[in-house]
């Protein structure tokens, strides 16, 4: 990147309006996570119902009074936060090349996550949303049709399990506190508790998604890969599974509340 282009990108990234817009992406993600938690609890208590995933949460939100506006804001916020994170990775200047690339990949990985929220919200806002289950099965089927597809799908599943485990670790070890300005006193302790519970619950659910990918690979059956909705519903069939699913749902709600706080507290350097 030329010096002039880098300077323009840095000014854009550091501008007040861009930072504010990026922060709104955390809030948007928080709303979606909290609604996924509510849907998971509904699945545990009532069974059936709307898909317990991002699409299901956003579709429920879109049908609420004034919800369509919130969905559009979630789309814009998620996409702008993803763009900010892409720029953050590009502009990384750590003198240690290895550390610089670690920071870039971390920023770009987060950009994918928040960009997915933005794209999903945009699809719902435009009336073309689809569940994670259908999308995941279609993607798994495509992957299985490739040479060595079972191995590739298994690798994807293992990677997702590792990612879920990393979220659990971040929650248990409180690694996420490095990314926020923790308020003093009781407020700070409450935010950290929400983060710990939220990261752990999300990590468990995402790890199960990875396990379903591996099962689909072993059985060469894309129907076994059913995304977040299928992962959450799989708990309901286990002994005491409904209790566990309710606990995970509460954890996702906690994660959503934490993300809303994070919109204000995130360190956007």
N, C-alpha and C positions, 0 to 999 in steps of 0.2 A: 504494500500500500504506500502511495506517495505521501510525502510530508503534508502537502496541502489537503489530500483526501483524509488523512489521519486527523488533522486538525479540525476539519469539518465534522468528522464523526465524533470526536471527543467533545466538541461544543454541543452537538445534538444530544449526546448521551448525558452530559452534565446539565442540560437545561432544566429549569424548574418544571416546565410543563411536561417534559418527557418523563422525568422522575415521578411526577404525580400520576401520570397515566400508567406508568409501569407498576406503581404501588396498587393501583386499582385492580391490576391483574391478580394480586394476592387475595384481595377481597372477593373477586369473582370466583376464584378457585375455592375459597372458603365456603361461599354460599353453596356451590355444587357439592363439596365434600359433606357438608352438613345435611343436605337433602338426600345424598346417597345413604347416609346413616339412618335417616328417617325411613327411607324405603326398605333398608335392610331389616329394621325393626318391624315394619309392616309385614314383610315376608315371614318373619319368625312368628308373629302373632296371628296373622290372617292367612298366610300362604297366598300364592298367585300374585296378582297386582302388577303394577308397572315394573319394568326392568330396573333392578337395583344397580344402576350404573350411571355414568355421566349423562347419557342421552335421556334415560328415564327421569333423572332429576331435573334436567333442563326442560323436558316436555311437561312435567308437572308444574314447574315454575311458569312456563309460558301460558298455561291455562288459568293461572291465578289472576285476580284483578291487577292490572298494571304490570303483570309478569313479563309480557313481551318486551317491554322497555328494558327490564332488568336483564333479560336474555341477550338483547342487543349490546347492553353495556358490558356483559360478561364476555361476549365475543370480542369487542373492541379492546377491553382491558387485557384479556388473555393474549391476544395477538401482539399488542404493544409491549407487554412484559416480555414475551418471547423475543421480539425484535431487540429490546434493550439488552437482554441476556446474550443474544448473538453478537451485538456490538461489544459488550463487555468482554466476551471471549476473544474477539478479533483484536481489541486494544490492549490485551494483557501484556504487561511489560516486565515481568519478573526476570531478573538477569540470569537466573538458573533456568536453562532451557527445559529441563525435565519438569520442574515445578510450574513453569509457564504453561506447558502443554496439559498438565494435570488440571490447572485452573481453567484453561480453555474448554477442555472436555467436560468439566463439571458444569460450567456455564451453559455450554451447548446442550448438555443432557437435560438441564432444567428448562432450556428453551423449548425442547421437544415436548416436555410434559405440559408446560403452560400453553404452548402453541396448540396442542391437542385439545385443551379445554376451549381455547378460542375458536378453533375450527368446528368442534362439536356444537358449541353454542351458535355459531354462524349457520350451520346446517339446520339446527332446530328453528332458528329465527326465520330461515327461508322456507321452512316446511319440508325439509328433506332429511330429517334426522333418522338415524338407524341405531339399533342396539349394539352394544359391544359384542354380544353373543354372535349375532349374524355376521358382523364384520370379521370377528376373530376366526370363525369357522371357515369363512370364504378365504381369508388369508392363509389359514393352515392348509386348506385343500390345495391352494396354489403352490405352496411350499412343498407339500408332499408329492406333487406331480413332477418336481424337479429331480434331476439325478442326485442321489444321496439325500433326498428330501427328508427322510426319517431322521437322519443324523442332524441335518440342519435344524429341523423343528425341535429336536431334543436339546440342541445347543441353545436355541432361543429360550426354551423352557428353563434350562439351568440358569441362564443369564437373568431371567425374570425372578427366579427363586433367590438368586444372589442379591438382586436389587431389593427384593422384599426384605431379605435378611439385613441388608444395610440400613433400611429404614428403621427396623426394629432396634438395631444397634444404636443408631442416632438417637432414638427415643430413650433407651435404657441408659446410655452413657451421657445424655444431654449434650451431644455434640452440636445440636442445632442452635444452642445459645450463642455460638460464635457469630451467627449471621444476623442477630438482632441486638438492639439496645434494650437490655432487660431493665424494666422500671424498678425502683427501689421498693422495699417493704412487701406487704401482702399482695399488692398488684403483680409484682414481679414473680413471686412464688406461684401465684395462680396461673400466670402466663406459661411458666416453665412446666407446671403440672399438666396443663392442657396440651402443651407440645409433646411431652413424654407419652401421655396416653394416646394422643392422636397419631404420632409417628409409629408407635408400636402396633396399633390397630390396623393402620393402612399397610404396614409391612407384612402383617400376617395374611391379610386378604390378597395382597399382590403376590406373595409367595405361593399361595394356593393356586392362583392363576397360572403360575409357572409350572406347578405340579401337574395341572390339567394339560398343559402343553406337552409335557414329557409323556403322560399317559397316551395322549393322542398320537405321539410319535411312535411309541412302542407298539400300539395297536393299529397303527396306520389308518386311524379313523379320525378325520377332522371334526366330527361331531362331539368328540370328547373335549375339544378345546372350546370353551364356552365363555371366555372373557370374565370380567368382574362379576356380572350378574350370576353366571353359572357358578363361579367360585363361592360367592356368598350363599347361594341357595344350597350348595353342597353341604354346608354346615348343618342345615336343618334336618338332614337325614341321619346325622350321627347321634349316638347316645348323648343326651343333654345338649344336643346341637343347637336347639332353639335358644337355650340360655346363652351359649357361646355366641350365637349370631346377634342376639340382643346386645351383648357386651361389646362386640365388634361395631355394631351400629352406634352405640353410645360413644365408642372411641372415634368413629368417623365424624360424629357431631362435634366432639371435642377438638378434633383436627381442624374442622371448619371454623370454629370459633377462634382457635389459635391463628389460623391464616388471616382472619379479619383483623386481629390485633397486629399481625405481622405486616399488614399493609401500612401501618403507622410506624412500626418499630424496626423494619428491615433496614440493614445497612446497605445502602446502594452507593458504593464507593466507585 
